[in-house]
Amino acid sequence: MEIKTFRIKGKFKMGERMQPFVWECRAVDSGRATEKMFLEFGSRHGTKRNRIRISSLEEIKPEEAERPEVKFYVGIED
């Protein structure tokens, strides 16, 4: 099983506004990446799944990641 790097873009409802986001993670497949994103937003922002709209989900090269956590797990130093 190969772990891949994913970038998810979309918007989530924060109060009365739709807040844009770009989120990256490492996962086995796109379904698990989406699940991680839902869990993170629910935990961190208290956002329910029906308030999150995903506009794109793409597999990226680990070198293209911008989040420090993703770079750390891949072994890329800044």
PDB file of N, CA, C and O in Angstrom:
ATOM      1  N   MET A   1       0.833  -1.180   0.000  1.00  0.00           N
ATOM      2  CA  MET A   1       0.000   0.000   0.000  1.00  0.00           C
ATOM      3  C   MET A   1       0.882   1.249   0.000  1.00  0.00           C
ATOM      4  O   MET A   1       1.709   1.443   0.891  1.00  0.00           O
ATOM      5  N   GLU A   2       0.694   2.064  -0.986  1.00  0.00           N
ATOM      6  CA  GLU A   2       1.484   3.287  -1.112  1.00  0.00           C
ATOM      7  C   GLU A   2       0.693   4.472  -0.557  1.00  0.00           C
ATOM      8  O   GLU A   2      -0.489   4.637  -0.860  1.00  0.00           O
ATOM      9  N   ILE A   3       1.351   5.285   0.252  1.00  0.00           N
ATOM     10  CA  ILE A   3       0.708   6.488   0.786  1.00  0.00           C
ATOM     11  C   ILE A   3       0.984   7.637  -0.172  1.00  0.00           C
ATOM     12  O   ILE A   3       2.122   7.864  -0.583  1.00  0.00           O
ATOM     13  N   LYS A   4      -0.083   8.360  -0.522  1.00  0.00           N
ATOM     14  CA  LYS A   4      -0.013   9.450  -1.486  1.00  0.00           C
ATOM     15  C   LYS A   4      -0.285  10.775  -0.793  1.00  0.00           C
ATOM     16  O   LYS A   4      -0.741  10.809   0.350  1.00  0.00           O
ATOM     17  N   THR A   5      -0.004  11.854  -1.490  1.00  0.00           N
ATOM     18  CA  THR A   5      -0.246  13.197  -0.977  1.00  0.00           C
ATOM     19  C   THR A   5      -1.398  13.815  -1.765  1.00  0.00           C
ATOM     20  O   THR A   5      -1.418  13.771  -2.995  1.00  0.00           O
ATOM     21  N   PHE A   6      -2.360  14.393  -1.035  1.00  0.00           N
ATOM     22  CA  PHE A   6      -3.543  14.982  -1.667  1.00  0.00           C
ATOM     23  C   PHE A   6      -3.704  16.437  -1.262  1.00  0.00           C
ATOM     24  O   PHE A   6      -3.341  16.834  -0.155  1.00  0.00           O
ATOM     25  N   ARG A   7      -4.257  17.228  -2.180  1.00  0.00           N
ATOM     26  CA  ARG A   7      -4.616  18.629  -1.905  1.00  0.00           C
ATOM     27  C   ARG A   7      -6.122  18.764  -2.151  1.00  0.00           C
ATOM     28  O   ARG A   7      -6.623  18.423  -3.223  1.00  0.00           O
ATOM     29  N   ILE A   8      -6.825  19.265  -1.143  1.00  0.00           N
ATOM     30  CA  ILE A   8      -8.271  19.452  -1.226  1.00  0.00           C
ATOM     31  C   ILE A   8      -8.554  20.944  -1.130  1.00  0.00           C
ATOM     32  O   ILE A   8      -8.067  21.620  -0.223  1.00  0.00           O
ATOM     33  N   LYS A   9      -9.347  21.454  -2.076  1.00  0.00           N
ATOM     34  CA  LYS A   9      -9.742  22.862  -2.068  1.00  0.00           C
ATOM     35  C   LYS A   9     -11.263  22.924  -1.957  1.00  0.00           C
ATOM     36  O   LYS A   9     -11.973  22.051  -2.456  1.00  0.00           O
ATOM     37  N   GLY A  10     -11.743  23.965  -1.299  1.00  0.00           N
ATOM     38  CA  GLY A  10     -13.181  24.136  -1.173  1.00  0.00           C
ATOM     39  C   GLY A  10     -13.532  25.307  -0.286  1.00  0.00           C
ATOM     40  O   GLY A  10     -12.734  26.225  -0.097  1.00  0.00           O
ATOM     41  N   LYS A  11     -14.741  25.265   0.259  1.00  0.00           N
ATOM     42  CA  LYS A  11     -15.241  26.306   1.160  1.00  0.00           C
ATOM     43  C   LYS A  11     -16.011  25.635   2.284  1.00  0.00           C
ATOM     44  O   LYS A  11     -16.594  24.566   2.103  1.00  0.00           O
ATOM     45  N   PHE A  12     -16.008  26.279   3.458  1.00  0.00           N
ATOM     46  CA  PHE A  12     -16.837  25.800   4.550  1.00  0.00           C
ATOM     47  C   PHE A  12     -17.529  26.988   5.196  1.00  0.00           C
ATOM     48  O   PHE A  12     -17.009  28.104   5.207  1.00  0.00           O
ATOM     49  N   LYS A  13     -18.714  26.724   5.736  1.00  0.00           N
ATOM     50  CA  LYS A  13     -19.524  27.784   6.317  1.00  0.00           C
ATOM     51  C   LYS A  13     -19.008  28.109   7.718  1.00  0.00           C
ATOM     52  O   LYS A  13     -18.996  27.251   8.601  1.00  0.00           O
ATOM     53  N   MET A  14     -18.587  29.346   7.908  1.00  0.00           N
ATOM     54  CA  MET A  14     -18.136  29.829   9.208  1.00  0.00           C
ATOM     55  C   MET A  14     -19.012  31.034   9.549  1.00  0.00           C
ATOM     56  O   MET A  14     -18.832  32.119   8.998  1.00  0.00           O
ATOM     57  N   GLY A  15     -19.951  30.831  10.453  1.00  0.00           N
ATOM     58  CA  GLY A  15     -20.907  31.891  10.744  1.00  0.00           C
ATOM     59  C   GLY A  15     -21.829  32.054   9.553  1.00  0.00           C
ATOM     60  O   GLY A  15     -22.475  31.098   9.122  1.00  0.00           O
ATOM     61  N   GLU A  16     -21.888  33.259   9.024  1.00  0.00           N
ATOM     62  CA  GLU A  16     -22.724  33.527   7.853  1.00  0.00           C
ATOM     63  C   GLU A  16     -21.937  33.504   6.543  1.00  0.00           C
ATOM     64  O   GLU A  16     -22.526  33.609   5.468  1.00  0.00           O
ATOM     65  N   ARG A  17     -20.613  33.367   6.625  1.00  0.00           N
ATOM     66  CA  ARG A  17     -19.754  33.426   5.440  1.00  0.00           C
ATOM     67  C   ARG A  17     -19.263  32.048   5.032  1.00  0.00           C
ATOM     68  O   ARG A  17     -19.157  31.135   5.850  1.00  0.00           O
ATOM     69  N   MET A  18     -18.964  31.922   3.741  1.00  0.00           N
ATOM     70  CA  MET A  18     -18.295  30.729   3.235  1.00  0.00           C
ATOM     71  C   MET A  18     -16.803  31.042   3.175  1.00  0.00           C
ATOM     72  O   MET A  18     -16.376  31.915   2.419  1.00  0.00           O
ATOM     73  N   GLN A  19     -16.028  30.341   3.958  1.00  0.00           N
ATOM     74  CA  GLN A  19     -14.591  30.568   4.077  1.00  0.00           C
ATOM     75  C   GLN A  19     -13.846  29.608   3.156  1.00  0.00           C
ATOM     76  O   GLN A  19     -14.015  28.395   3.284  1.00  0.00           O
ATOM     77  N   PRO A  20     -13.019  30.114   2.222  1.00  0.00           N
ATOM     78  CA  PRO A  20     -12.257  29.208   1.349  1.00  0.00           C
ATOM     79  C   PRO A  20     -11.124  28.521   2.119  1.00  0.00           C
ATOM     80  O   PRO A  20     -10.608  29.057   3.099  1.00  0.00           O
ATOM     81  N   PHE A  21     -10.749  27.326   1.655  1.00  0.00           N
ATOM     82  CA  PHE A  21      -9.638  26.613   2.282  1.00  0.00           C
ATOM     83  C   PHE A  21      -8.874  25.796   1.249  1.00  0.00           C
ATOM     84  O   PHE A  21      -9.404  25.423   0.203  1.00  0.00           O
ATOM     85  N   VAL A  22      -7.614  25.531   1.576  1.00  0.00           N
ATOM     86  CA  VAL A  22      -6.771  24.577   0.851  1.00  0.00           C
ATOM     87  C   VAL A  22      -6.162  23.708   1.930  1.00  0.00           C
ATOM     88  O   VAL A  22      -5.519  24.216   2.848  1.00  0.00           O
ATOM     89  N   TRP A  23      -6.356  22.407   1.831  1.00  0.00           N
ATOM     90  CA  TRP A  23      -5.887  21.487   2.872  1.00  0.00           C
ATOM     91  C   TRP A  23      -5.147  20.331   2.229  1.00  0.00           C
ATOM     92  O   TRP A  23      -5.607  19.774   1.233  1.00  0.00           O
ATOM     93  N   GLU A  24      -4.006  19.966   2.790  1.00  0.00           N
ATOM     94  CA  GLU A  24      -3.189  18.878   2.252  1.00  0.00           C
ATOM     95  C   GLU A  24      -3.014  17.802   3.308  1.00  0.00           C
ATOM     96  O   GLU A  24      -2.957  18.085   4.505  1.00  0.00           O
ATOM     97  N   CYS A  25      -2.928  16.570   2.846  1.00  0.00           N
ATOM     98  CA  CYS A  25      -2.691  15.465   3.770  1.00  0.00           C
ATOM     99  C   CYS A  25      -2.087  14.281   3.028  1.00  0.00           C
ATOM    100  O   CYS A  25      -2.025  14.262   1.798  1.00  0.00           O
ATOM    101  N   ARG A  26      -1.644  13.298   3.798  1.00  0.00           N
ATOM    102  CA  ARG A  26      -1.124  12.043   3.261  1.00  0.00           C
ATOM    103  C   ARG A  26      -2.136  10.963   3.584  1.00  0.00           C
ATOM    104  O   ARG A  26      -2.592  10.854   4.722  1.00  0.00           O
ATOM    105  N   ALA A  27      -2.493  10.161   2.586  1.00  0.00           N
ATOM    106  CA  ALA A  27      -3.471   9.091   2.774  1.00  0.00           C
ATOM    107  C   ALA A  27      -3.271   8.022   1.707  1.00  0.00           C
ATOM    108  O   ALA A  27      -2.552   8.224   0.728  1.00  0.00           O
ATOM    109  N   VAL A  28      -3.916   6.889   1.914  1.00  0.00           N
ATOM    110  CA  VAL A  28      -3.816   5.765   0.982  1.00  0.00           C
ATOM    111  C   VAL A  28      -4.611   6.049  -0.289  1.00  0.00           C
ATOM    112  O   VAL A  28      -4.178   5.696  -1.386  1.00  0.00           O
ATOM    113  N   ASP A  29      -5.783   6.691  -0.144  1.00  0.00           N
ATOM    114  CA  ASP A  29      -6.598   7.006  -1.311  1.00  0.00           C
ATOM    115  C   ASP A  29      -7.389   8.295  -1.065  1.00  0.00           C
ATOM    116  O   ASP A  29      -7.368   8.850   0.034  1.00  0.00           O
ATOM    117  N   SER A  30      -8.080   8.755  -2.097  1.00  0.00           N
ATOM    118  CA  SER A  30      -8.792  10.031  -2.001  1.00  0.00           C
ATOM    119  C   SER A  30      -9.941   9.983  -0.993  1.00  0.00           C
ATOM    120  O   SER A  30     -10.248  10.992  -0.358  1.00  0.00           O
ATOM    121  N   GLY A  31     -10.574   8.825  -0.843  1.00  0.00           N
ATOM    122  CA  GLY A  31     -11.654   8.684   0.132  1.00  0.00           C
ATOM    123  C   GLY A  31     -11.164   8.889   1.554  1.00  0.00           C
ATOM    124  O   GLY A  31     -11.822   9.551   2.357  1.00  0.00           O
ATOM    125  N   ARG A  32     -10.021   8.325   1.860  1.00  0.00           N
ATOM    126  CA  ARG A  32      -9.455   8.495   3.210  1.00  0.00           C
ATOM    127  C   ARG A  32      -8.942   9.912   3.415  1.00  0.00           C
ATOM    128  O   ARG A  32      -9.005  10.437   4.526  1.00  0.00           O
ATOM    129  N   ALA A  33      -8.439  10.533   2.364  1.00  0.00           N
ATOM    130  CA  ALA A  33      -8.005  11.930   2.465  1.00  0.00           C
ATOM    131  C   ALA A  33      -9.197  12.834   2.782  1.00  0.00           C
ATOM    132  O   ALA A  33      -9.101  13.730   3.621  1.00  0.00           O
ATOM    133  N   THR A  34     -10.315  12.588   2.105  1.00  0.00           N
ATOM    134  CA  THR A  34     -11.531  13.366   2.349  1.00  0.00           C
ATOM    135  C   THR A  34     -12.017  13.150   3.778  1.00  0.00           C
ATOM    136  O   THR A  34     -12.409  14.104   4.451  1.00  0.00           O
ATOM    137  N   GLU A  35     -11.994  11.920   4.237  1.00  0.00           N
ATOM    138  CA  GLU A  35     -12.426  11.615   5.607  1.00  0.00           C
ATOM    139  C   GLU A  35     -11.543  12.331   6.628  1.00  0.00           C
ATOM    140  O   GLU A  35     -12.052  12.868   7.613  1.00  0.00           O
ATOM    141  N   LYS A  36     -10.232  12.345   6.407  1.00  0.00           N
ATOM    142  CA  LYS A  36      -9.320  13.063   7.308  1.00  0.00           C
ATOM    143  C   LYS A  36      -9.658  14.549   7.352  1.00  0.00           C
ATOM    144  O   LYS A  36      -9.645  15.165   8.418  1.00  0.00           O
ATOM    145  N   MET A  37      -9.961  15.124   6.184  1.00  0.00           N
ATOM    146  CA  MET A  37     -10.315  16.537   6.108  1.00  0.00           C
ATOM    147  C   MET A  37     -11.580  16.825   6.907  1.00  0.00           C
ATOM    148  O   MET A  37     -11.627  17.786   7.674  1.00  0.00           O
ATOM    149  N   PHE A  38     -12.619  15.984   6.728  1.00  0.00           N
ATOM    150  CA  PHE A  38     -13.862  16.165   7.473  1.00  0.00           C
ATOM    151  C   PHE A  38     -13.614  16.080   8.985  1.00  0.00           C
ATOM    152  O   PHE A  38     -14.146  16.884   9.750  1.00  0.00           O
ATOM    153  N   LEU A  39     -12.811  15.110   9.407  1.00  0.00           N
ATOM    154  CA  LEU A  39     -12.507  14.957  10.826  1.00  0.00           C
ATOM    155  C   LEU A  39     -11.751  16.168  11.384  1.00  0.00           C
ATOM    156  O   LEU A  39     -12.045  16.641  12.482  1.00  0.00           O
ATOM    157  N   GLU A  40     -10.789  16.655  10.627  1.00  0.00           N
ATOM    158  CA  GLU A  40      -9.998  17.814  11.048  1.00  0.00           C
ATOM    159  C   GLU A  40     -10.869  19.067  11.194  1.00  0.00           C
ATOM    160  O   GLU A  40     -10.783  19.776  12.196  1.00  0.00           O
ATOM    161  N   PHE A  41     -11.701  19.330  10.193  1.00  0.00           N
ATOM    162  CA  PHE A  41     -12.545  20.525  10.235  1.00  0.00           C
ATOM    163  C   PHE A  41     -13.602  20.415  11.324  1.00  0.00           C
ATOM    164  O   PHE A  41     -13.937  21.412  11.962  1.00  0.00           O
ATOM    165  N   GLY A  42     -14.130  19.221  11.543  1.00  0.00           N
ATOM    166  CA  GLY A  42     -15.094  19.021  12.614  1.00  0.00           C
ATOM    167  C   GLY A  42     -14.471  19.237  13.975  1.00  0.00           C
ATOM    168  O   GLY A  42     -15.077  19.847  14.856  1.00  0.00           O
ATOM    169  N   SER A  43     -13.264  18.738  14.145  1.00  0.00           N
ATOM    170  CA  SER A  43     -12.572  18.865  15.422  1.00  0.00           C
ATOM    171  C   SER A  43     -12.086  20.293  15.673  1.00  0.00           C
ATOM    172  O   SER A  43     -12.298  20.845  16.753  1.00  0.00           O
ATOM    173  N   ARG A  44     -11.446  20.876  14.690  1.00  0.00           N
ATOM    174  CA  ARG A  44     -10.821  22.180  14.862  1.00  0.00           C
ATOM    175  C   ARG A  44     -11.817  23.340  14.820  1.00  0.00           C
ATOM    176  O   ARG A  44     -11.700  24.293  15.590  1.00  0.00           O
ATOM    177  N   HIS A  45     -12.801  23.254  13.914  1.00  0.00           N
ATOM    178  CA  HIS A  45     -13.724  24.375  13.704  1.00  0.00           C
ATOM    179  C   HIS A  45     -15.151  24.071  14.138  1.00  0.00           C
ATOM    180  O   HIS A  45     -16.000  24.962  14.118  1.00  0.00           O
ATOM    181  N   GLY A  46     -15.431  22.836  14.529  1.00  0.00           N
ATOM    182  CA  GLY A  46     -16.795  22.467  14.902  1.00  0.00           C
ATOM    183  C   GLY A  46     -17.736  22.487  13.705  1.00  0.00           C
ATOM    184  O   GLY A  46     -18.940  22.695  13.861  1.00  0.00           O
ATOM    185  N   THR A  47     -17.196  22.275  12.521  1.00  0.00           N
ATOM    186  CA  THR A  47     -17.972  22.346  11.283  1.00  0.00           C
ATOM    187  C   THR A  47     -18.554  20.979  10.939  1.00  0.00           C
ATOM    188  O   THR A  47     -17.835  19.980  10.925  1.00  0.00           O
ATOM    189  N   LYS A  48     -19.837  20.937  10.665  1.00  0.00           N
ATOM    190  CA  LYS A  48     -20.481  19.695  10.251  1.00  0.00           C
ATOM    191  C   LYS A  48     -20.197  19.435   8.773  1.00  0.00           C
ATOM    192  O   LYS A  48     -19.943  20.363   8.006  1.00  0.00           O
ATOM    193  N   ARG A  49     -20.243  18.180   8.393  1.00  0.00           N
ATOM    194  CA  ARG A  49     -19.916  17.782   7.027  1.00  0.00           C
ATOM    195  C   ARG A  49     -20.785  18.465   5.979  1.00  0.00           C
ATOM    196  O   ARG A  49     -20.305  18.785   4.891  1.00  0.00           O
ATOM    197  N   ASN A  50     -22.060  18.690   6.295  1.00  0.00           N
ATOM    198  CA  ASN A  50     -22.944  19.294   5.302  1.00  0.00           C
ATOM    199  C   ASN A  50     -22.677  20.784   5.099  1.00  0.00           C
ATOM    200  O   ASN A  50     -23.308  21.411   4.248  1.00  0.00           O
ATOM    201  N   ARG A  51     -21.753  21.359   5.867  1.00  0.00           N
ATOM    202  CA  ARG A  51     -21.375  22.767   5.710  1.00  0.00           C
ATOM    203  C   ARG A  51     -20.042  22.917   4.978  1.00  0.00           C
ATOM    204  O   ARG A  51     -19.511  24.023   4.874  1.00  0.00           O
ATOM    205  N   ILE A  52     -19.505  21.811   4.474  1.00  0.00           N
ATOM    206  CA  ILE A  52     -18.228  21.824   3.758  1.00  0.00           C
ATOM    207  C   ILE A  52     -18.491  21.472   2.300  1.00  0.00           C
ATOM    208  O   ILE A  52     -19.138  20.468   2.005  1.00  0.00           O
ATOM    209  N   ARG A  53     -17.990  22.298   1.396  1.00  0.00           N
ATOM    210  CA  ARG A  53     -18.122  22.072  -0.047  1.00  0.00           C
ATOM    211  C   ARG A  53     -16.733  21.901  -0.647  1.00  0.00           C
ATOM    212  O   ARG A  53     -15.911  22.814  -0.574  1.00  0.00           O
ATOM    213  N   ILE A  54     -16.467  20.746  -1.235  1.00  0.00           N
ATOM    214  CA  ILE A  54     -15.179  20.475  -1.871  1.00  0.00           C
ATOM    215  C   ILE A  54     -15.293  20.847  -3.347  1.00  0.00           C
ATOM    216  O   ILE A  54     -16.182  20.368  -4.051  1.00  0.00           O
ATOM    217  N   SER A  55     -14.376  21.713  -3.810  1.00  0.00           N
ATOM    218  CA  SER A  55     -14.387  22.104  -5.220  1.00  0.00           C
ATOM    219  C   SER A  55     -13.384  21.293  -6.039  1.00  0.00           C
ATOM    220  O   SER A  55     -13.600  21.069  -7.230  1.00  0.00           O
ATOM    221  N   SER A  56     -12.288  20.851  -5.412  1.00  0.00           N
ATOM    222  CA  SER A  56     -11.332  20.002  -6.130  1.00  0.00           C
ATOM    223  C   SER A  56     -10.545  19.143  -5.153  1.00  0.00           C
ATOM    224  O   SER A  56     -10.292  19.527  -4.011  1.00  0.00           O
ATOM    225  N   LEU A  57     -10.168  17.969  -5.639  1.00  0.00           N
ATOM    226  CA  LEU A  57      -9.338  17.051  -4.881  1.00  0.00           C
ATOM    227  C   LEU A  57      -8.344  16.476  -5.878  1.00  0.00           C
ATOM    228  O   LEU A  57      -8.737  15.878  -6.881  1.00  0.00           O
ATOM    229  N   GLU A  58      -7.061  16.656  -5.603  1.00  0.00           N
ATOM    230  CA  GLU A  58      -6.050  16.185  -6.549  1.00  0.00           C
ATOM    231  C   GLU A  58      -4.890  15.528  -5.820  1.00  0.00           C
ATOM    232  O   GLU A  58      -4.538  15.908  -4.703  1.00  0.00           O
ATOM    233  N   GLU A  59      -4.308  14.544  -6.471  1.00  0.00           N
ATOM    234  CA  GLU A  59      -3.095  13.936  -5.952  1.00  0.00           C
ATOM    235  C   GLU A  59      -1.934  14.798  -6.411  1.00  0.00           C
ATOM    236  O   GLU A  59      -1.852  15.156  -7.586  1.00  0.00           O
ATOM    237  N   ILE A  60      -1.037  15.134  -5.496  1.00  0.00           N
ATOM    238  CA  ILE A  60       0.121  15.965  -5.823  1.00  0.00           C
ATOM    239  C   ILE A  60       1.398  15.218  -5.469  1.00  0.00           C
ATOM    240  O   ILE A  60       1.378  14.233  -4.730  1.00  0.00           O
ATOM    241  N   LYS A  61       2.496  15.699  -6.006  1.00  0.00           N
ATOM    242  CA  LYS A  61       3.798  15.152  -5.633  1.00  0.00           C
ATOM    243  C   LYS A  61       4.121  15.645  -4.226  1.00  0.00           C
ATOM    244  O   LYS A  61       3.776  16.778  -3.888  1.00  0.00           O
ATOM    245  N   PRO A  62       4.763  14.841  -3.406  1.00  0.00           N
ATOM    246  CA  PRO A  62       5.095  15.275  -2.042  1.00  0.00           C
ATOM    247  C   PRO A  62       5.901  16.574  -2.006  1.00  0.00           C
ATOM    248  O   PRO A  62       5.777  17.351  -1.059  1.00  0.00           O
ATOM    249  N   GLU A  63       6.724  16.814  -3.028  1.00  0.00           N
ATOM    250  CA  GLU A  63       7.540  18.032  -3.076  1.00  0.00           C
ATOM    251  C   GLU A  63       6.682  19.286  -3.269  1.00  0.00           C
ATOM    252  O   GLU A  63       7.130  20.387  -2.947  1.00  0.00           O
ATOM    253  N   GLU A  64       5.464  19.141  -3.786  1.00  0.00           N
ATOM    254  CA  GLU A  64       4.577  20.276  -4.033  1.00  0.00           C
ATOM    255  C   GLU A  64       3.791  20.697  -2.793  1.00  0.00           C
ATOM    256  O   GLU A  64       3.140  21.742  -2.799  1.00  0.00           O
ATOM    257  N   ALA A  65       3.845  19.899  -1.739  1.00  0.00           N
ATOM    258  CA  ALA A  65       3.082  20.193  -0.524  1.00  0.00           C
ATOM    259  C   ALA A  65       3.568  21.485   0.122  1.00  0.00           C
ATOM    260  O   ALA A  65       4.758  21.802   0.098  1.00  0.00           O
ATOM    261  N   GLU A  66       2.627  22.220   0.696  1.00  0.00           N
ATOM    262  CA  GLU A  66       2.947  23.479   1.367  1.00  0.00           C
ATOM    263  C   GLU A  66       2.802  23.385   2.881  1.00  0.00           C
ATOM    264  O   GLU A  66       3.463  24.130   3.606  1.00  0.00           O
ATOM    265  N   ARG A  67       1.959  22.496   3.371  1.00  0.00           N
ATOM    266  CA  ARG A  67       1.772  22.356   4.820  1.00  0.00           C
ATOM    267  C   ARG A  67       3.019  21.760   5.461  1.00  0.00           C
ATOM    268  O   ARG A  67       3.520  20.739   4.989  1.00  0.00           O
ATOM    269  N   PRO A  68       3.529  22.372   6.523  1.00  0.00           N
ATOM    270  CA  PRO A  68       4.731  21.854   7.195  1.00  0.00           C
ATOM    271  C   PRO A  68       4.566  20.423   7.704  1.00  0.00           C
ATOM    272  O   PRO A  68       5.522  19.648   7.677  1.00  0.00           O
ATOM    273  N   GLU A  69       3.362  20.061   8.167  1.00  0.00           N
ATOM    274  CA  GLU A  69       3.135  18.712   8.687  1.00  0.00           C
ATOM    275  C   GLU A  69       3.321  17.662   7.589  1.00  0.00           C
ATOM    276  O   GLU A  69       3.892  16.597   7.826  1.00  0.00           O
ATOM    277  N   VAL A  70       2.841  17.972   6.407  1.00  0.00           N
ATOM    278  CA  VAL A  70       2.961  17.033   5.281  1.00  0.00           C
ATOM    279  C   VAL A  70       4.425  16.918   4.880  1.00  0.00           C
ATOM    280  O   VAL A  70       4.914  15.814   4.642  1.00  0.00           O
ATOM    281  N   LYS A  71       5.123  18.027   4.802  1.00  0.00           N
ATOM    282  CA  LYS A  71       6.550  18.001   4.463  1.00  0.00           C
ATOM    283  C   LYS A  71       7.344  17.184   5.475  1.00  0.00           C
ATOM    284  O   LYS A  71       8.250  16.437   5.103  1.00  0.00           O
ATOM    285  N   PHE A  72       7.003  17.327   6.754  1.00  0.00           N
ATOM    286  CA  PHE A  72       7.696  16.596   7.806  1.00  0.00           C
ATOM    287  C   PHE A  72       7.549  15.087   7.617  1.00  0.00           C
ATOM    288  O   PHE A  72       8.530  14.349   7.707  1.00  0.00           O
ATOM    289  N   TYR A  73       6.314  14.628   7.353  1.00  0.00           N
ATOM    290  CA  TYR A  73       6.073  13.196   7.201  1.00  0.00           C
ATOM    291  C   TYR A  73       6.737  12.627   5.963  1.00  0.00           C
ATOM    292  O   TYR A  73       7.079  11.445   5.930  1.00  0.00           O
ATOM    293  N   VAL A  74       6.922  13.450   4.947  1.00  0.00           N
ATOM    294  CA  VAL A  74       7.580  13.006   3.722  1.00  0.00           C
ATOM    295  C   VAL A  74       9.100  13.034   3.881  1.00  0.00           C
ATOM    296  O   VAL A  74       9.812  12.313   3.183  1.00  0.00           O
ATOM    297  N   GLY A  75       9.592  13.864   4.795  1.00  0.00           N
ATOM    298  CA  GLY A  75      11.025  13.981   5.025  1.00  0.00           C
ATOM    299  C   GLY A  75      11.650  15.136   4.269  1.00  0.00           C
ATOM    300  O   GLY A  75      12.854  15.135   4.012  1.00  0.00           O
ATOM    301  N   ILE A  76      10.837  16.126   3.911  1.00  0.00           N
ATOM    302  CA  ILE A  76      11.331  17.326   3.197  1.00  0.00           C
ATOM    303  C   ILE A  76      11.624  18.398   4.227  1.00  0.00           C
ATOM    304  O   ILE A  76      10.758  18.745   5.030  1.00  0.00           O
ATOM    305  N   GLU A  77      12.823  18.916   4.211  1.00  0.00           N
ATOM    306  CA  GLU A  77      13.229  19.988   5.125  1.00  0.00           C
ATOM    307  C   GLU A  77      13.068  21.332   4.454  1.00  0.00           C
ATOM    308  O   GLU A  77      13.348  21.462   3.262  1.00  0.00           O
ATOM    309  N   ASP A  78      12.629  22.327   5.185  1.00  0.00           N
ATOM    310  CA  ASP A  78      12.554  23.696   4.641  1.00  0.00           C
ATOM    311  C   ASP A  78      13.893  24.380   4.727  1.00  0.00           C
ATOM    312  O   ASP A  78      14.024  25.534   4.319  1.00  0.00           O
TER     313      ASP A  78
END
